[in-house]
Amino acid sequence: MRHVMMAALAVSLVAYSSGDVVAQTAPFPTQPLRIIVPFAPGGAPDIVARLLAEHASPQLGQPVQVENRTGAGGNIGMQAGARATPDGHTILMCTLGCASNVFLIDNLGWDPRTDIRPVIMAGIVPNVLVIGQSIQATSVQEFLALARSKPGQLTMASSGVGSASHLAGEMFKALADVRIEHVPYRGSTAALPDIIAGRVDSMIVSVPEALPHIQGGRLRALGVSSQSRSTAMPNVPTIAESGVPGYGAVAWSALVVPAATPDAATMKLNEAFGTALQAPAVREKFAELSIQPVGGTPEELRRFMDSEMDAWGRLIRERGIKAN
């Protein structure tokens, strides 16, 4: 009996040990994933996240859900993503705020330099300077002439203090040496109707968000913020070629994970979302919205984010911008 019991115990130990090894080496991912988007539905980061979630899911063998966590200029969602369990199942959709908020917000609650790990650059999104149809200008030059004739009287909306649209506007005003009053809103979806209605004069906003209103004749596009013209609006010149040399302020969307996420999970995500970026349906939709798909390695994304922190940190200090 003693020999039988010892044999049974040995079998149990082997089975337990094998099960433990299997549990430890189970291939990532082991459960549904989520992408935290730190802004409301409908904006460029949300559009990009939902497209990539749909097309990366088959590569990962798990559902990929999008969770919108808004507030504090995106910092609530960014902090939630940075502080998530570092197992690769929670991904953060980073935007310019991941590079700028550390200079804008005291006691940020997380540090983009140490608390997140880059996965892949999803896309570069040009902005566009738009005005309402009631403003008597058909070009950047005419808009600047109007603003200079009435210093501080024209207004420029943004998605909030320290938002990408605010910083793009501040760069525009600094390089053009013009006074235009800043009017912050809670997101572009709140600002654009007021421009259409004539309650505010202008805004620099991402092309995907403005494009339906431009195509519908409700907004007038004066210039795009990228170094080259937008494929969605090839007849609209760049702001740089329209009298503001050196201007360039693009929006971007990148996927990151908490810093302690294992190498294997990070690289699996890079591969899956890199494949998703090559999907014909994704590239077709990106082209329609004038989003440039990028991809690349985590190391390339890290270098890009470092350069963004340098550039926007300098502008924020020079313009004295604070979000709190």
N, C-alpha and C positions, 0 to 999 in steps of 0.2 A: 504493500500500500504506500509505504514511504517513497519507494522508487517511482510509483505511478504519479504521486503528487509532485515530486521533484521534476519529472518530465513535463507534466502539465504546466508547472510554473515556468519552466524554461521556454515552452512554446508561447506562453502568454507574454513573457518578456520580449521575445523576438518579435511577436506581432505588435506589441506596444511600441518597441523601438522602430520597427519598419514604418508604422503609422506615423510616428513622430517625424521621421525623416521625410515621408511623403508630404506631411503638413508643412514642413519647413521649406521644402523645395517645390511646392505647388507653383506652377507657372503663373506669372502676373499677366493679366489681372484676375482676381478671384471673385470679384463682385462688380456690380454696376459702378460706373464712374460718373462724376459730375464735373462740369465746368462752371465755376463761379464767374459770372459777368457782373462787374461792379456798377453797372448802369441799367437803366430801364430798358424794357424790350423795344425793339424798333430801330435802335441806333446801329451804327456800323459795327461796333464790337459784338453786339448781340446777333446781328445778321451773320457775321463771320463764324461765331461760335456755333450757331445752330447748323450751318452748312457743314462745318467740319465734324461736329458731333455725329451727324447722320452718316457721313461717309467714312469716319474712322471706326465706327462701331463694328462693322464686319471684320475689320483688321484685328480688333482687340477681342472679339468674341464675347463682348458684353455690351449692354445698353450704355449709351453716353447721354446723360441728361444735362440740360442747361438750367442753372439756378441764378436768377437775377437778385443781387443783394445791393441795394442802392443806398445812397446817403453820403454826406461829408465829402463831396467831390470825388466819389469813388473809393474813398479810404475805408469805409466800412467793409465793403466786399473784398478789397485788396488785403486788409488785415485778416479777414476770415480765411482767405486763401493761403496767406503766408503762415498762419497759425494752425492750419489743418493737420490732421494726422499724416506724417510723411511716408505714406506707403504707396503713393502714385495714383490713388483712386480719386483724389481731389486735385483738380487743375484750376489754375487761376488765369483768366484772360487779362493779361496786362496791357495797359495802354500808356500814354504819355505820363499819366499820374504816377506810374511806378518809377519814373525817372525824376518827376518834379515835386511830388508831394513832400518829400523829405526836406525841401527848401521852403515849402509854403506853410507847413503845419508844425507847430511846436508840439513836442511829446507825441509824435506820430503813432507810436504803439508798435511799430515794426520797422525794420530797416531793409530797404531793397538791395543794399549792398551785401548783406549777410544772411537774410532770412528767406530768400527765394533762390531757386535754381532754374536757370533757363532751360527750356525744352526746344522750342522752335519758333521762328518768326512766321506768323501766318500771312500777314499782308500789310502793304503800305497803302495808305488811303489819302489822296490829295484833298485839300480843303478848297473851298471856293468862296470868294467875296460876293455876297448877294445883297441886293437892296430891294425895297418895295417899289412897285410900279409908280408910286406918287413922287419918288425922288427924281429930279431932273438931271440924270446922268446916264450915259450909255457906255462909259469906259472908266477905267481906274483913274486916268488923268482928269476926267471931268469930275469924278467924285472927289478927288483930292482938291481940285480947284474950288469946288463948292465948300468943302470943309475949311479950307484956308480963308475963304471969304466970310465965314461965320465961325470963328474959333470957339470950340467948346459947345457949339449949339447942336451939331449933329450927334447922333447916338449910335452906339455899336453894342448889340446884344452879345451875350455869351451864355454858355451852359452852366455858369456859376463861377465864382471867384476861384482862380487857380486852375480852371478847366482848360482842356486843350484849345477850345475856341477862344477863351480869354487870353491865353498866352500867345496864340497866333495873332490876335488883334493887337496885343501890346507890342509884338515884334513889328507889325505893320506900321503902327503909329510911330514907333521909335525910328525906324529906317526912313519913313516918309516925312518925319519931323512935322507932325500934324496933331492938333488937339481934337479928339473926338471923345465924347462922354461914354464911359462904360456903364452898361445896364445888365447886371447879372440876373439870370433866370434859373429855375430848377430844371435844367435840361433843355435841349434844343427843341423838343416837342412842345414845350411851353413858349419858347421864344419865337419860333418861326411864324405861328399865327399872328403874333403882334407885329411882325415886320410886314406881313401880307396886309394887315389892317391899317398900317401906317402909324402905329403907336410907337414904334422904334424904327430907326432908319436903315440899319445894316447889320451884317453879321458875317464872320468867317466861320464856316461850318463844313463838315465833311460832305463830299460830293454825294455819297449814297443817301444822306438825310435830306439834302436840298434838291436832288435831281427831280423827284416827282413834281415839286412845286415849280421848278424851272421849266420843265417840259409842259406843265399845265399853264404856263404864262402868268403865274401868280407872283413869281420872283424873277428878278433880272440878274443874271450872272455877269460879273464884270471881269473877274480874273481868277485863275486857279493858283494855288500856293506851291505847287510842285515845280521842279526845275524844267519839266517838259509838260506839254499840254495833255489834258485828260482825254483818254480814248472815248469817253462818253460824251465829251463836249469839245471836239477838235477845233471848233471855230472860236472858242473862248481863249484869249491869250493868257499867258502866265502873268502873275503880278510883277515878277522880276522884269519881264520884257515890256511892262506897261508903265514904267517910270519909277519903280522901286527896286533898283538893282541890288542883288544880294539877298533878296527875300526868298525864304524857303522854309515852310512849316507844314510838314505832313503829319497826319494822324497815323497811328500804327496799332496793330493788334498782334500780340505775341502770347504764347502759352508758356507758363512757368509752373513750378511745383515747389512745395516747401523745401528748404535747403537740405534737410537730412534725408530726402528721398533717395533710395538706393540707385546705383548706377544702372542696374538691369532694367528697373522700371522706367527710369528716365529715357533710356535708349529705345525701349519698346514704344514709348509714347512718341518719341521723335520719329521713329520709323512709321508708325501707324498714321500720324497726322501728316507726315511728309507724303505718304501714299495718297491720303485724302486730298491734299493740295493738287495732286496730279489728275484727279478724277475729272473727266470732261464736263460733267454737270457743274462741278465747283468752279472750274476755270471759266465756263460760259457765264455763270452768274457773276463771278468776280469782274469779268470784262464788261458786263452789262452795267455794273455799278462803279466802274473805274477803280477797282481795287486790284493792285498788283500783287499776285501771289509770290511768296518769297521762298520759304522753306529754309534749308541749310542746317548747320550743326548748332548744338547748344553753345559752343565756344564763339561762333560767329554772332549769335544773339547777344551774348555777354558783352562783346566788344561794342556792338551797336548801342546797347543800353548804357554802357559807360560813357559813350560819346554824347548821348542825349542828356545824361545827367550833367555833364560838363557845360553843354551849350545852354540848357534851360536854367541851370543854377546861376550862371552868370547873368542872364537876362533878368531873372527874378530879383537878384540882389541889386542890379542897376536900377530897376523900376520900383523897387521897394514894395513888392507885392507880398501880401500876407493873407492867408485864407482864414485866419482866426485872430 
